[in-house]
Amino acid sequence: MPQRIATIEERLRKALGDGLLAQEPLRLHTTFRIGGPADFFFAARTPDHLVTALRAARAAGVPVFLLGGGSNLLVSDAGFRGLVIRNACDAVEFEGTVAHVGCGTDFLDFIYQCRDRGLAGLEFAAGIPGSVGGALFGNAGCYGQDIGSYTIECTHTTPDGAVVETKPAAWYEFAYRDSRLKREPRVLLSCLLQLRRGDPVESRREIEEKLELRRIKHPQWRIEPTAGSYFKNLPPDWQMPDAKHSPGTHRVPAGQLLDACGCRGLRVGDAMVFAKHANIIVNAGHATAREVLQLAGTMKARVREKFGVELEEEVMFLGERPEPGDASA
Ligand SMILES: Cc1cc2nc3c(=O)[nH]c(=O)nc-3n(C[C@H](O)[C@H](O)[C@H](O)COP(=O)(O)OP(=O)(O)OC[C@H]3O[C@@H](n4cnc5c(N)ncnc54)[C@H](O)[C@@H]3O)c2cc1C
């Protein structure tokens, strides 16, 4: 009698055990609180588990998406057809002023760990949600600083989990909200970050100051779900008279153009432009990805019409984009 062919779920479960979830709602894993189900979902707590999950997906022929804190993501209402692997590898070790950090570590939690050890440098980033790996992927930053400048090297694997290698920071080509990983996908497992000796009292003060600034200007994502700035600031060669540059950079903030186009308060369904910041979309209840995309499209069109420039999305989209007129997606 021919052997029964194992289903994809059986094959994944054999490799990943009971930690494998089916039909997991992705809205539970994004700060936007938007997104349909992933066919399969697995939280990898060690680099070995992560590599095993990548290899199992490859062997089963299943598409994979690597999730950090889900704070820079808009997930399709239809969800994701494949395996979402959440990087939950959060081991941190310190050696002098160098930290060896698992890339699933929560960024703010890591900044607190540095503060407690009298290690300074990353206070500027206090309040950027998400994981250290997600921060490296998009070279997260603010006030003209970014995580790439503190990176010595990273260890990553190829998306199929076949090759694990360590590369110096220069390999990642960190630039404004950009890294080589956006062009050559790799999964970051861990990194070495360079800090400096500091005063914990001063670090505490600076962290509190940065968190307070965010409390005043930005939505509190646990209460007002959002993915942060929706569009990137303008490229340095795009200037306009009387523009106030975003702190520490020579870039005109996208928010200024959106403000000039009267975008604050615009709303499509439950997707709404934040009242205090024209470049932030919040989920004011039960917003769908479709509503967010429609709102973002209107914002882009207004800026195009008034300034002749095309805004570029900072928030990433996961899953299938809805067809125009398709109300289900
Ligand atoms: C309220 C708010 C404020 C914000 N403020 C800022 C800010 O000041 N500056 C800023 O830069 N950003 C900001 N953001 C955006 C976001 O927090 C950052 O981009 C963050 O670094 C994303 O990390 P994450 O772990 O949540 O990534 P996710 O959203 O989970 O993923 C984003 C991308 O990174 C990839 N990725 C994640 N982990 C890894 C990994 N280990 N290896 C390879 N790829 C990986 C994912 O595949 C995906 O493509 C803000 C967001 C919010 C909600």
The ligand as an SDF file (V2000), in Angstrom:
LIG
                    3D

 53 58  0  0  0  0  0  0  0  0999 V2000
    4.8570   54.3990   18.0630 C   0  0  0  0  0  0  0  0  0  0  0  0
    5.9880   54.0440   17.1150 C   0  0  0  0  0  0  0  0  0  0  0  0
    7.1140   54.8620   17.0420 C   0  0  0  0  0  0  0  0  0  0  0  0
    8.1770   54.5240   16.1750 C   0  0  0  0  0  0  0  0  0  0  0  0
    9.2670   55.3540   16.1410 N   0  0  0  0  0  0  0  0  0  0  0  0
   10.3010   55.0290   15.3230 C   0  0  0  0  0  0  0  0  0  0  0  0
   11.4680   55.8560   15.2730 C   0  0  0  0  0  0  0  0  0  0  0  0
   11.5930   56.8620   15.9710 O   0  0  0  0  0  0  0  0  0  0  0  0
   12.4720   55.4880   14.4370 N   0  0  0  0  0  0  0  0  0  0  0  0
   12.4020   54.3620   13.6730 C   0  0  0  0  0  0  0  0  0  0  0  0
   13.3590   54.0710   12.9330 O   0  0  0  0  0  0  0  0  0  0  0  0
   11.3010   53.5730   13.6830 N   0  0  0  0  0  0  0  0  0  0  0  0
   10.2630   53.8650   14.4870 C   0  0  0  0  0  0  0  0  0  0  0  0
    9.1480   53.0650   14.5010 N   0  0  0  0  0  0  0  0  0  0  0  0
    9.0430   51.9140   13.5880 C   0  0  0  0  0  0  0  0  0  0  0  0
    9.5180   50.5700   14.2030 C   0  0  0  0  0  0  0  0  0  0  0  0
    9.3850   50.5900   15.5990 O   0  0  0  0  0  0  0  0  0  0  0  0
   10.9610   50.2570   13.8470 C   0  0  0  0  0  0  0  0  0  0  0  0
   11.1010   50.1780   12.4560 O   0  0  0  0  0  0  0  0  0  0  0  0
   11.4240   48.9370   14.4870 C   0  0  0  0  0  0  0  0  0  0  0  0
   12.8310   48.9090   14.4830 O   0  0  0  0  0  0  0  0  0  0  0  0
   10.8770   47.6920   13.8150 C   0  0  0  0  0  0  0  0  0  0  0  0
   11.2920   46.5470   14.5710 O   0  0  0  0  0  0  0  0  0  0  0  0
   10.3560   45.2740   14.7140 P   0  0  0  0  0  0  0  0  0  0  0  0
   11.1170   44.2430   15.4710 O   0  0  0  0  0  0  0  0  0  0  0  0
    9.0290   45.6360   15.2580 O   0  0  0  0  0  0  0  0  0  0  0  0
   10.2310   44.8160   13.1900 O   0  0  0  0  0  0  0  0  0  0  0  0
    8.9480   44.1570   12.4880 P   0  0  0  0  0  0  0  0  0  0  0  0
    7.9070   45.1900   12.3340 O   0  0  0  0  0  0  0  0  0  0  0  0
    8.5770   42.8920   13.1540 O   0  0  0  0  0  0  0  0  0  0  0  0
    9.5580   43.8090   11.0530 O   0  0  0  0  0  0  0  0  0  0  0  0
    9.9540   44.8490   10.1740 C   0  0  0  0  0  0  0  0  0  0  0  0
   10.8690   44.2350    9.1040 C   0  0  0  0  0  0  0  0  0  0  0  0
   12.0730   43.7960    9.7330 O   0  0  0  0  0  0  0  0  0  0  0  0
   12.3260   42.4360    9.4010 C   0  0  0  0  0  0  0  0  0  0  0  0
   12.9890   41.8000   10.5450 N   0  0  0  0  0  0  0  0  0  0  0  0
   12.6010   41.8030   11.8430 C   0  0  0  0  0  0  0  0  0  0  0  0
   13.4670   41.1130   12.5980 N   0  0  0  0  0  0  0  0  0  0  0  0
   14.4210   40.6470   11.7480 C   0  0  0  0  0  0  0  0  0  0  0  0
   15.5750   39.8400   11.8960 C   0  0  0  0  0  0  0  0  0  0  0  0
   15.9510   39.3280   13.0840 N   0  0  0  0  0  0  0  0  0  0  0  0
   16.3230   39.5560   10.7920 N   0  0  0  0  0  0  0  0  0  0  0  0
   15.9660   40.0410    9.5830 C   0  0  0  0  0  0  0  0  0  0  0  0
   14.8760   40.7850    9.3620 N   0  0  0  0  0  0  0  0  0  0  0  0
   14.1120   41.0870   10.4310 C   0  0  0  0  0  0  0  0  0  0  0  0
   10.9420   41.8360    9.1480 C   0  0  0  0  0  0  0  0  0  0  0  0
   11.0400   40.6610    8.3430 O   0  0  0  0  0  0  0  0  0  0  0  0
   10.2660   42.9890    8.4380 C   0  0  0  0  0  0  0  0  0  0  0  0
   10.6090   42.9760    7.0760 O   0  0  0  0  0  0  0  0  0  0  0  0
    8.0930   53.3630   15.3630 C   0  0  0  0  0  0  0  0  0  0  0  0
    6.9540   52.5370   15.4550 C   0  0  0  0  0  0  0  0  0  0  0  0
    5.9190   52.8610   16.3220 C   0  0  0  0  0  0  0  0  0  0  0  0
    4.7420   51.9460   16.4280 C   0  0  0  0  0  0  0  0  0  0  0  0
  1  2  1  0
  2  3  1  0
  2 52  2  0
  3  4  2  0
  4  5  1  0
  4 50  1  0
  5  6  2  0
  6  7  1  0
  6 13  1  0
  7  8  2  0
  7  9  1  0
  9 10  1  0
 10 11  2  0
 10 12  1  0
 12 13  2  0
 13 14  1  0
 14 15  1  0
 14 50  1  0
 15 16  1  0
 16 17  1  0
 16 18  1  0
 18 19  1  0
 18 20  1  0
 20 21  1  0
 20 22  1  0
 22 23  1  0
 23 24  1  0
 24 25  2  0
 24 26  1  0
 24 27  1  0
 27 28  1  0
 28 29  2  0
 28 30  1  0
 28 31  1  0
 31 32  1  0
 32 33  1  0
 33 34  1  0
 33 48  1  0
 34 35  1  0
 35 36  1  0
 35 46  1  0
 36 37  1  0
 36 45  1  0
 37 38  2  0
 38 39  1  0
 39 40  1  0
 39 45  2  0
 40 41  1  0
 40 42  2  0
 42 43  1  0
 43 44  2  0
 44 45  1  0
 46 47  1  0
 46 48  1  0
 48 49  1  0
 50 51  2  0
 51 52  1  0
 52 53  1  0
M  END
$$$$
